[in-house]
Amino acid sequence: MELIWQGLVDACRLVVGLDRMVMAAGIRTIWISTLSVALATVIGLPVGTFLARVAFPGRQWVVIVLRGLMAVPTVFIGLFCYAMFSRRGPLGPLELIFTPWAIVIGELLLALPIVVSISHGSIKALDRRVAETAWTLGAGPWRRWLTYLSEARVGVTLGVLTAFARCVTELGIAMMVGGNIKDRTRTLATATALETSKGEFARGMAMGLILLAVAMLVTIFIVVVSRERD
């Protein structure tokens, strides 16, 4: 208990004192995860809407596969990205391995099925009268899509927040394709593992506290947004 208490005290000092290493990892984690989820949202919302509103052969299987990918281990995505971006991989000439952009792409693959699946479910559950009213009023495809998103905004928001929470705390992708390089690809999750393994328990706990704070803020926001359904 003494180790935990002393580590917690020292960790708070590092956070309050804006320790350079801790802050750098925190800022890097936030911008990588935010960019990944933003890209997943731009791609995923149209795809989720299409799956919810357009019937085609095999649609059910596409939805099942996407829902299954929501639970894919991050180390598997990291392994896939490493195979693609390594020197012997098909995208090796782009030299993305061990760069922040490799982590962004990996987290995009992690977030995309979450955004698509949850937005699909939210739009699919809308009252049929929403689509019928939009058609009756002569709304074009763009206007109808905005109407669907507006009516399903709670579910869509929950999907985006869930994807962000998963990305900001993931370890496998950042470790495998980022390489945990200091001042370049080190995120809060990888730095926490590294510092703890080095015996720097206080710094590891400081980074863990920031991760916990971000996760709690996202959870609180999800609860607040969910109350709109009551």
PyRosetta script that sets phi, psi and omega in degrees:
from pyrosetta import init, pose_from_sequence

init()
pose = pose_from_sequence("MELIWQGLVDACRLVVGLDRMVMAAGIRTIWISTLSVALATVIGLPVGTFLARVAFPGRQWVVIVLRGLMAVPTVFIGLFCYAMFSRRGPLGPLELIFTPWAIVIGELLLALPIVVSISHGSIKALDRRVAETAWTLGAGPWRRWLTYLSEARVGVTLGVLTAFARCVTELGIAMMVGGNIKDRTRTLATATALETSKGEFARGMAMGLILLAVAMLVTIFIVVVSRERD")
pose.set_psi(1, -35.0)
pose.set_omega(1, 179.9)
pose.set_phi(2, -62.1)
pose.set_psi(2, -38.9)
pose.set_omega(2, 178.6)
pose.set_phi(3, -62.0)
pose.set_psi(3, -44.2)
pose.set_omega(3, -178.8)
pose.set_phi(4, -65.8)
pose.set_psi(4, -45.2)
pose.set_omega(4, -178.3)
pose.set_phi(5, -64.0)
pose.set_psi(5, -47.4)
pose.set_omega(5, -179.5)
pose.set_phi(6, -65.5)
pose.set_psi(6, -38.3)
pose.set_omega(6, 177.4)
pose.set_phi(7, -63.7)
pose.set_psi(7, -38.0)
pose.set_omega(7, 179.3)
pose.set_phi(8, -66.1)
pose.set_psi(8, -42.6)
pose.set_omega(8, 179.0)
pose.set_phi(9, -63.2)
pose.set_psi(9, -48.1)
pose.set_omega(9, 179.9)
pose.set_phi(10, -64.1)
pose.set_psi(10, -36.8)
pose.set_omega(10, 179.3)
pose.set_phi(11, -63.9)
pose.set_psi(11, -42.7)
pose.set_omega(11, 178.3)
pose.set_phi(12, -62.3)
pose.set_psi(12, -37.7)
pose.set_omega(12, 177.3)
pose.set_phi(13, -63.7)
pose.set_psi(13, -40.6)
pose.set_omega(13, 180.0)
pose.set_phi(14, -66.2)
pose.set_psi(14, -40.2)
pose.set_omega(14, -179.5)
pose.set_phi(15, -68.6)
pose.set_psi(15, -47.6)
pose.set_omega(15, -179.8)
pose.set_phi(16, -64.6)
pose.set_psi(16, -35.6)
pose.set_omega(16, 179.0)
pose.set_phi(17, -81.1)
pose.set_psi(17, 4.1)
pose.set_omega(17, 178.7)
pose.set_phi(18, 52.9)
pose.set_psi(18, 53.8)
pose.set_omega(18, 177.6)
pose.set_phi(19, -52.7)
pose.set_psi(19, 130.1)
pose.set_omega(19, -172.8)
pose.set_phi(20, -58.1)
pose.set_psi(20, -45.5)
pose.set_omega(20, -177.5)
pose.set_phi(21, -65.5)
pose.set_psi(21, -41.7)
pose.set_omega(21, 179.9)
pose.set_phi(22, -65.8)
pose.set_psi(22, -47.3)
pose.set_omega(22, -178.2)
pose.set_phi(23, -65.0)
pose.set_psi(23, -39.3)
pose.set_omega(23, 179.9)
pose.set_phi(24, -62.7)
pose.set_psi(24, -44.4)
pose.set_omega(24, 178.7)
pose.set_phi(25, -65.3)
pose.set_psi(25, -37.6)
pose.set_omega(25, 179.9)
pose.set_phi(26, -65.9)
pose.set_psi(26, -47.2)
pose.set_omega(26, 179.6)
pose.set_phi(27, -62.8)
pose.set_psi(27, -42.8)
pose.set_omega(27, 179.9)
pose.set_phi(28, -62.7)
pose.set_psi(28, -41.6)
pose.set_omega(28, 179.3)
pose.set_phi(29, -62.2)
pose.set_psi(29, -44.3)
pose.set_omega(29, -177.1)
pose.set_phi(30, -64.9)
pose.set_psi(30, -45.7)
pose.set_omega(30, -175.8)
pose.set_phi(31, -72.1)
pose.set_psi(31, -34.4)
pose.set_omega(31, 177.7)
pose.set_phi(32, -65.5)
pose.set_psi(32, -47.3)
pose.set_omega(32, -178.5)
pose.set_phi(33, -67.3)
pose.set_psi(33, -39.7)
pose.set_omega(33, 179.6)
pose.set_phi(34, -63.8)
pose.set_psi(34, -44.9)
pose.set_omega(34, 179.2)
pose.set_phi(35, -64.0)
pose.set_psi(35, -43.0)
pose.set_omega(35, -179.9)
pose.set_phi(36, -60.8)
pose.set_psi(36, -45.9)
pose.set_omega(36, -178.5)
pose.set_phi(37, -70.8)
pose.set_psi(37, -34.9)
pose.set_omega(37, 177.0)
pose.set_phi(38, -61.8)
pose.set_psi(38, -44.7)
pose.set_omega(38, 177.9)
pose.set_phi(39, -64.8)
pose.set_psi(39, -41.1)
pose.set_omega(39, 178.7)
pose.set_phi(40, -63.4)
pose.set_psi(40, -34.5)
pose.set_omega(40, 179.1)
pose.set_phi(41, -69.7)
pose.set_psi(41, -44.2)
pose.set_omega(41, 179.9)
pose.set_phi(42, -61.5)
pose.set_psi(42, -39.2)
pose.set_omega(42, -179.7)
pose.set_phi(43, -82.9)
pose.set_psi(43, -41.6)
pose.set_omega(43, -170.1)
pose.set_phi(44, -74.2)
pose.set_psi(44, -36.3)
pose.set_omega(44, -178.0)
pose.set_phi(45, -64.2)
pose.set_psi(45, -45.8)
pose.set_omega(45, 175.4)
pose.set_phi(46, -62.1)
pose.set_psi(46, -39.3)
pose.set_omega(46, 179.5)
pose.set_phi(47, -65.6)
pose.set_psi(47, -44.4)
pose.set_omega(47, 178.6)
pose.set_phi(48, -61.8)
pose.set_psi(48, -40.3)
pose.set_omega(48, 178.2)
pose.set_phi(49, -65.5)
pose.set_psi(49, -42.9)
pose.set_omega(49, 179.4)
pose.set_phi(50, -60.2)
pose.set_psi(50, -45.2)
pose.set_omega(50, 179.9)
pose.set_phi(51, -65.2)
pose.set_psi(51, -30.4)
pose.set_omega(51, -178.6)
pose.set_phi(52, -80.3)
pose.set_psi(52, -30.5)
pose.set_omega(52, -171.5)
pose.set_phi(53, -109.1)
pose.set_psi(53, -16.0)
pose.set_omega(53, -176.3)
pose.set_phi(54, -117.3)
pose.set_psi(54, 123.2)
pose.set_omega(54, 178.8)
pose.set_phi(55, -89.8)
pose.set_psi(55, 135.6)
pose.set_omega(55, 176.6)
pose.set_phi(56, -155.2)
pose.set_psi(56, 157.8)
pose.set_omega(56, -178.9)
pose.set_phi(57, -59.9)
pose.set_psi(57, 131.2)
pose.set_omega(57, 178.1)
pose.set_phi(58, 87.6)
pose.set_psi(58, 2.2)
pose.set_omega(58, -178.0)
pose.set_phi(59, -58.4)
pose.set_psi(59, -41.0)
pose.set_omega(59, -178.4)
pose.set_phi(60, -60.4)
pose.set_psi(60, -38.8)
pose.set_omega(60, -179.7)
pose.set_phi(61, -70.2)
pose.set_psi(61, -35.2)
pose.set_omega(61, 176.6)
pose.set_phi(62, -62.1)
pose.set_psi(62, -44.1)
pose.set_omega(62, 179.6)
pose.set_phi(63, -63.8)
pose.set_psi(63, -41.8)
pose.set_omega(63, 179.9)
pose.set_phi(64, -62.5)
pose.set_psi(64, -43.8)
pose.set_omega(64, 179.8)
pose.set_phi(65, -63.1)
pose.set_psi(65, -44.0)
pose.set_omega(65, -179.3)
pose.set_phi(66, -64.2)
pose.set_psi(66, -39.0)
pose.set_omega(66, 177.7)
pose.set_phi(67, -67.6)
pose.set_psi(67, -35.6)
pose.set_omega(67, 176.2)
pose.set_phi(68, -65.9)
pose.set_psi(68, -35.3)
pose.set_omega(68, -179.9)
pose.set_phi(69, -70.5)
pose.set_psi(69, -14.7)
pose.set_omega(69, 177.2)
pose.set_phi(70, -62.9)
pose.set_psi(70, -26.3)
pose.set_omega(70, -176.7)
pose.set_phi(71, -104.7)
pose.set_psi(71, 11.3)
pose.set_omega(71, -177.3)
pose.set_phi(72, -63.7)
pose.set_psi(72, 136.2)
pose.set_omega(72, 178.9)
pose.set_phi(73, -63.9)
pose.set_psi(73, 141.3)
pose.set_omega(73, -178.6)
pose.set_phi(74, -66.8)
pose.set_psi(74, -27.8)
pose.set_omega(74, 178.8)
pose.set_phi(75, -67.5)
pose.set_psi(75, -29.7)
pose.set_omega(75, 177.3)
pose.set_phi(76, -68.7)
pose.set_psi(76, -42.6)
pose.set_omega(76, 176.6)
pose.set_phi(77, -63.7)
pose.set_psi(77, -40.7)
pose.set_omega(77, 177.5)
pose.set_phi(78, -61.1)
pose.set_psi(78, -41.6)
pose.set_omega(78, 178.6)
pose.set_phi(79, -64.0)
pose.set_psi(79, -42.8)
pose.set_omega(79, 179.1)
pose.set_phi(80, -62.6)
pose.set_psi(80, -47.1)
pose.set_omega(80, -179.7)
pose.set_phi(81, -64.2)
pose.set_psi(81, -38.2)
pose.set_omega(81, 178.9)
pose.set_phi(82, -62.5)
pose.set_psi(82, -42.1)
pose.set_omega(82, 179.0)
pose.set_phi(83, -64.1)
pose.set_psi(83, -33.0)
pose.set_omega(83, -179.0)
pose.set_phi(84, -78.2)
pose.set_psi(84, -37.0)
pose.set_omega(84, -171.3)
pose.set_phi(85, -98.8)
pose.set_psi(85, -12.4)
pose.set_omega(85, -179.5)
pose.set_phi(86, -66.1)
pose.set_psi(86, 166.9)
pose.set_omega(86, -176.3)
pose.set_phi(87, -56.8)
pose.set_psi(87, -34.1)
pose.set_omega(87, 179.9)
pose.set_phi(88, -88.0)
pose.set_psi(88, -3.4)
pose.set_omega(88, -179.2)
pose.set_phi(89, -82.3)
pose.set_psi(89, 165.5)
pose.set_omega(89, -178.1)
pose.set_phi(90, -63.5)
pose.set_psi(90, -26.3)
pose.set_omega(90, 179.9)
pose.set_phi(91, -105.2)
pose.set_psi(91, 15.2)
pose.set_omega(91, 179.8)
pose.set_phi(92, -56.2)
pose.set_psi(92, -41.3)
pose.set_omega(92, -179.6)
pose.set_phi(93, -59.1)
pose.set_psi(93, -19.1)
pose.set_omega(93, 179.0)
pose.set_phi(94, -75.0)
pose.set_psi(94, -14.9)
pose.set_omega(94, 178.4)
pose.set_phi(95, 54.3)
pose.set_psi(95, 48.7)
pose.set_omega(95, 179.5)
pose.set_phi(96, -92.8)
pose.set_psi(96, -17.7)
pose.set_omega(96, -177.1)
pose.set_phi(97, -61.5)
pose.set_psi(97, 139.0)
pose.set_omega(97, -179.1)
pose.set_phi(98, 61.6)
pose.set_psi(98, 37.0)
pose.set_omega(98, 173.0)
pose.set_phi(99, -128.1)
pose.set_psi(99, 160.2)
pose.set_omega(99, 176.8)
pose.set_phi(100, -59.2)
pose.set_psi(100, -28.5)
pose.set_omega(100, -177.3)
pose.set_phi(101, -69.6)
pose.set_psi(101, -29.8)
pose.set_omega(101, 175.1)
pose.set_phi(102, -66.0)
pose.set_psi(102, -38.2)
pose.set_omega(102, 177.3)
pose.set_phi(103, -67.4)
pose.set_psi(103, -40.2)
pose.set_omega(103, 178.6)
pose.set_phi(104, -58.4)
pose.set_psi(104, -46.5)
pose.set_omega(104, -179.5)
pose.set_phi(105, -65.0)
pose.set_psi(105, -42.4)
pose.set_omega(105, 178.7)
pose.set_phi(106, -61.8)
pose.set_psi(106, -44.2)
pose.set_omega(106, 179.0)
pose.set_phi(107, -70.7)
pose.set_psi(107, -27.9)
pose.set_omega(107, 173.1)
pose.set_phi(108, -61.6)
pose.set_psi(108, -44.4)
pose.set_omega(108, 177.5)
pose.set_phi(109, -64.9)
pose.set_psi(109, -29.6)
pose.set_omega(109, 177.7)
pose.set_phi(110, -73.5)
pose.set_psi(110, -42.1)
pose.set_omega(110, -174.6)
pose.set_phi(111, -79.7)
pose.set_psi(111, -31.3)
pose.set_omega(111, -172.7)
pose.set_phi(112, -57.4)
pose.set_psi(112, -50.3)
pose.set_omega(112, 179.2)
pose.set_phi(113, -61.0)
pose.set_psi(113, -31.9)
pose.set_omega(113, 179.6)
pose.set_phi(114, -67.2)
pose.set_psi(114, -48.2)
pose.set_omega(114, -179.3)
pose.set_phi(115, -64.0)
pose.set_psi(115, -45.6)
pose.set_omega(115, -178.6)
pose.set_phi(116, -63.0)
pose.set_psi(116, -48.6)
pose.set_omega(116, -174.8)
pose.set_phi(117, -65.1)
pose.set_psi(117, -45.5)
pose.set_omega(117, -177.4)
pose.set_phi(118, -72.2)
pose.set_psi(118, -38.7)
pose.set_omega(118, 177.5)
pose.set_phi(119, -67.2)
pose.set_psi(119, -37.5)
pose.set_omega(119, 176.7)
pose.set_phi(120, -60.3)
pose.set_psi(120, -47.5)
pose.set_omega(120, -179.4)
pose.set_phi(121, -63.1)
pose.set_psi(121, -39.6)
pose.set_omega(121, -178.6)
pose.set_phi(122, -67.4)
pose.set_psi(122, -43.6)
pose.set_omega(122, -178.8)
pose.set_phi(123, -73.8)
pose.set_psi(123, -35.3)
pose.set_omega(123, 177.9)
pose.set_phi(124, -63.0)
pose.set_psi(124, -31.9)
pose.set_omega(124, -177.1)
pose.set_phi(125, -83.0)
pose.set_psi(125, -2.7)
pose.set_omega(125, -179.9)
pose.set_phi(126, -64.0)
pose.set_psi(126, 151.2)
pose.set_omega(126, 176.0)
pose.set_phi(127, -61.3)
pose.set_psi(127, 137.0)
pose.set_omega(127, -179.5)
pose.set_phi(128, -57.9)
pose.set_psi(128, -27.2)
pose.set_omega(128, -177.6)
pose.set_phi(129, -66.3)
pose.set_psi(129, -21.5)
pose.set_omega(129, 177.7)
pose.set_phi(130, -62.9)
pose.set_psi(130, -50.2)
pose.set_omega(130, 179.6)
pose.set_phi(131, -66.6)
pose.set_psi(131, -40.9)
pose.set_omega(131, -178.7)
pose.set_phi(132, -64.1)
pose.set_psi(132, -40.3)
pose.set_omega(132, 179.1)
pose.set_phi(133, -65.9)
pose.set_psi(133, -40.5)
pose.set_omega(133, 179.2)
pose.set_phi(134, -63.0)
pose.set_psi(134, -42.4)
pose.set_omega(134, 177.8)
pose.set_phi(135, -63.2)
pose.set_psi(135, -45.0)
pose.set_omega(135, -177.4)
pose.set_phi(136, -61.1)
pose.set_psi(136, -36.9)
pose.set_omega(136, -179.3)
pose.set_phi(137, -80.9)
pose.set_psi(137, 0.2)
pose.set_omega(137, 176.4)
pose.set_phi(138, 77.4)
pose.set_psi(138, 23.2)
pose.set_omega(138, 179.9)
pose.set_phi(139, -67.9)
pose.set_psi(139, 137.9)
pose.set_omega(139, 176.9)
pose.set_phi(140, -78.5)
pose.set_psi(140, 177.1)
pose.set_omega(140, -178.2)
pose.set_phi(141, -55.0)
pose.set_psi(141, -44.1)
pose.set_omega(141, -178.6)
pose.set_phi(142, -63.8)
pose.set_psi(142, -45.9)
pose.set_omega(142, -179.2)
pose.set_phi(143, -65.9)
pose.set_psi(143, -38.5)
pose.set_omega(143, 178.4)
pose.set_phi(144, -64.4)
pose.set_psi(144, -40.9)
pose.set_omega(144, -179.9)
pose.set_phi(145, -62.6)
pose.set_psi(145, -44.0)
pose.set_omega(145, 178.0)
pose.set_phi(146, -63.3)
pose.set_psi(146, -33.9)
pose.set_omega(146, 177.8)
pose.set_phi(147, -65.9)
pose.set_psi(147, -43.9)
pose.set_omega(147, 177.9)
pose.set_phi(148, -60.0)
pose.set_psi(148, -45.5)
pose.set_omega(148, -178.5)
pose.set_phi(149, -65.4)
pose.set_psi(149, -37.3)
pose.set_omega(149, 179.3)
pose.set_phi(150, -65.3)
pose.set_psi(150, -43.7)
pose.set_omega(150, -178.8)
pose.set_phi(151, -70.3)
pose.set_psi(151, -29.6)
pose.set_omega(151, -178.2)
pose.set_phi(152, -104.6)
pose.set_psi(152, 23.9)
pose.set_omega(152, -171.7)
pose.set_phi(153, -60.8)
pose.set_psi(153, -33.6)
pose.set_omega(153, -179.4)
pose.set_phi(154, -65.2)
pose.set_psi(154, -49.8)
pose.set_omega(154, 179.3)
pose.set_phi(155, -64.5)
pose.set_psi(155, -40.0)
pose.set_omega(155, 179.1)
pose.set_phi(156, -63.8)
pose.set_psi(156, -43.8)
pose.set_omega(156, 178.9)
pose.set_phi(157, -62.2)
pose.set_psi(157, -41.6)
pose.set_omega(157, 177.9)
pose.set_phi(158, -61.9)
pose.set_psi(158, -38.6)
pose.set_omega(158, 178.2)
pose.set_phi(159, -63.3)
pose.set_psi(159, -44.1)
pose.set_omega(159, -179.9)
pose.set_phi(160, -66.2)
pose.set_psi(160, -42.4)
pose.set_omega(160, -180.0)
pose.set_phi(161, -66.9)
pose.set_psi(161, -38.3)
pose.set_omega(161, 177.5)
pose.set_phi(162, -63.1)
pose.set_psi(162, -42.3)
pose.set_omega(162, 178.5)
pose.set_phi(163, -63.0)
pose.set_psi(163, -41.3)
pose.set_omega(163, 179.7)
pose.set_phi(164, -64.8)
pose.set_psi(164, -42.9)
pose.set_omega(164, 179.8)
pose.set_phi(165, -61.9)
pose.set_psi(165, -38.2)
pose.set_omega(165, 179.8)
pose.set_phi(166, -69.3)
pose.set_psi(166, -39.9)
pose.set_omega(166, -177.5)
pose.set_phi(167, -70.9)
pose.set_psi(167, -42.7)
pose.set_omega(167, -173.2)
pose.set_phi(168, -68.3)
pose.set_psi(168, -22.3)
pose.set_omega(168, -178.0)
pose.set_phi(169, -106.1)
pose.set_psi(169, 1.7)
pose.set_omega(169, -174.7)
pose.set_phi(170, -75.0)
pose.set_psi(170, 153.2)
pose.set_omega(170, -176.5)
pose.set_phi(171, -121.0)
pose.set_psi(171, -41.9)
pose.set_omega(171, -171.9)
pose.set_phi(172, -59.3)
pose.set_psi(172, -46.9)
pose.set_omega(172, -177.3)
pose.set_phi(173, -65.7)
pose.set_psi(173, -48.2)
pose.set_omega(173, -178.4)
pose.set_phi(174, -61.4)
pose.set_psi(174, -36.1)
pose.set_omega(174, -178.9)
pose.set_phi(175, -73.3)
pose.set_psi(175, -42.6)
pose.set_omega(175, -171.7)
pose.set_phi(176, -79.2)
pose.set_psi(176, -39.9)
pose.set_omega(176, -177.9)
pose.set_phi(177, -105.6)
pose.set_psi(177, -11.7)
pose.set_omega(177, 177.1)
pose.set_phi(178, -95.6)
pose.set_psi(178, -31.7)
pose.set_omega(178, 177.1)
pose.set_phi(179, 79.7)
pose.set_psi(179, -0.2)
pose.set_omega(179, 178.0)
pose.set_phi(180, 55.3)
pose.set_psi(180, 45.9)
pose.set_omega(180, -178.1)
pose.set_phi(181, -85.1)
pose.set_psi(181, 128.4)
pose.set_omega(181, -177.5)
pose.set_phi(182, -60.0)
pose.set_psi(182, 135.7)
pose.set_omega(182, 178.3)
pose.set_phi(183, 63.4)
pose.set_psi(183, 14.6)
pose.set_omega(183, 179.1)
pose.set_phi(184, -136.5)
pose.set_psi(184, -56.9)
pose.set_omega(184, -175.8)
pose.set_phi(185, -127.8)
pose.set_psi(185, 8.1)
pose.set_omega(185, -177.5)
pose.set_phi(186, -76.9)
pose.set_psi(186, 121.3)
pose.set_omega(186, 178.1)
pose.set_phi(187, -105.2)
pose.set_psi(187, 175.9)
pose.set_omega(187, -179.5)
pose.set_phi(188, -60.7)
pose.set_psi(188, -42.1)
pose.set_omega(188, -178.0)
pose.set_phi(189, -66.6)
pose.set_psi(189, -47.2)
pose.set_omega(189, -179.2)
pose.set_phi(190, -69.7)
pose.set_psi(190, -36.6)
pose.set_omega(190, 179.0)
pose.set_phi(191, -67.5)
pose.set_psi(191, -36.6)
pose.set_omega(191, 177.8)
pose.set_phi(192, -61.7)
pose.set_psi(192, -45.8)
pose.set_omega(192, 178.9)
pose.set_phi(193, -63.7)
pose.set_psi(193, -42.9)
pose.set_omega(193, -177.8)
pose.set_phi(194, -66.8)
pose.set_psi(194, -49.9)
pose.set_omega(194, -176.8)
pose.set_phi(195, -63.3)
pose.set_psi(195, -38.1)
pose.set_omega(195, 178.3)
pose.set_phi(196, -65.8)
pose.set_psi(196, -41.3)
pose.set_omega(196, 179.4)
pose.set_phi(197, -66.7)
pose.set_psi(197, -25.9)
pose.set_omega(197, 178.1)
pose.set_phi(198, -82.7)
pose.set_psi(198, -5.6)
pose.set_omega(198, -177.4)
pose.set_phi(199, 90.6)
pose.set_psi(199, 2.3)
pose.set_omega(199, 178.0)
pose.set_phi(200, -86.5)
pose.set_psi(200, 69.8)
pose.set_omega(200, -173.1)
pose.set_phi(201, -63.1)
pose.set_psi(201, -40.0)
pose.set_omega(201, -177.8)
pose.set_phi(202, -63.2)
pose.set_psi(202, -46.3)
pose.set_omega(202, -179.8)
pose.set_phi(203, -66.8)
pose.set_psi(203, -38.3)
pose.set_omega(203, 176.9)
pose.set_phi(204, -63.0)
pose.set_psi(204, -41.7)
pose.set_omega(204, 178.4)
pose.set_phi(205, -68.3)
pose.set_psi(205, -34.7)
pose.set_omega(205, 178.1)
pose.set_phi(206, -60.3)
pose.set_psi(206, -44.4)
pose.set_omega(206, 178.8)
pose.set_phi(207, -68.8)
pose.set_psi(207, -36.9)
pose.set_omega(207, 176.6)
pose.set_phi(208, -63.9)
pose.set_psi(208, -36.1)
pose.set_omega(208, 178.0)
pose.set_phi(209, -64.9)
pose.set_psi(209, -38.5)
pose.set_omega(209, 178.0)
pose.set_phi(210, -65.9)
pose.set_psi(210, -42.5)
pose.set_omega(210, 176.1)
pose.set_phi(211, -59.2)
pose.set_psi(211, -43.6)
pose.set_omega(211, 179.6)
pose.set_phi(212, -63.0)
pose.set_psi(212, -41.1)
pose.set_omega(212, 179.9)
pose.set_phi(213, -63.6)
pose.set_psi(213, -44.1)
pose.set_omega(213, 178.9)
pose.set_phi(214, -62.8)
pose.set_psi(214, -45.4)
pose.set_omega(214, 179.8)
pose.set_phi(215, -61.1)
pose.set_psi(215, -40.3)
pose.set_omega(215, 179.6)
pose.set_phi(216, -67.5)
pose.set_psi(216, -40.0)
pose.set_omega(216, 178.1)
pose.set_phi(217, -62.5)
pose.set_psi(217, -42.8)
pose.set_omega(217, 177.9)
pose.set_phi(218, -64.0)
pose.set_psi(218, -41.8)
pose.set_omega(218, 179.5)
pose.set_phi(219, -63.0)
pose.set_psi(219, -43.7)
pose.set_omega(219, 178.8)
pose.set_phi(220, -62.3)
pose.set_psi(220, -41.8)
pose.set_omega(220, 179.0)
pose.set_phi(221, -63.7)
pose.set_psi(221, -39.0)
pose.set_omega(221, 177.8)
pose.set_phi(222, -62.4)
pose.set_psi(222, -42.9)
pose.set_omega(222, 179.3)
pose.set_phi(223, -62.7)
pose.set_psi(223, -43.6)
pose.set_omega(223, 179.9)
pose.set_phi(224, -63.1)
pose.set_psi(224, -44.8)
pose.set_omega(224, 179.8)
pose.set_phi(225, -65.8)
pose.set_psi(225, -39.1)
pose.set_omega(225, -178.1)
pose.set_phi(226, -63.7)
pose.set_psi(226, -27.3)
pose.set_omega(226, -178.6)
pose.set_phi(227, -65.4)
pose.set_psi(227, -16.2)
pose.set_omega(227, 177.7)
pose.set_phi(228, -64.6)
pose.set_psi(228, -22.3)
pose.set_omega(228, -178.5)
pose.set_phi(229, -76.9)
pose.set_psi(229, -21.0)
pose.set_omega(229, -176.1)
pose.set_phi(230, -74.0)
pose.dump_pdb("model.pdb")
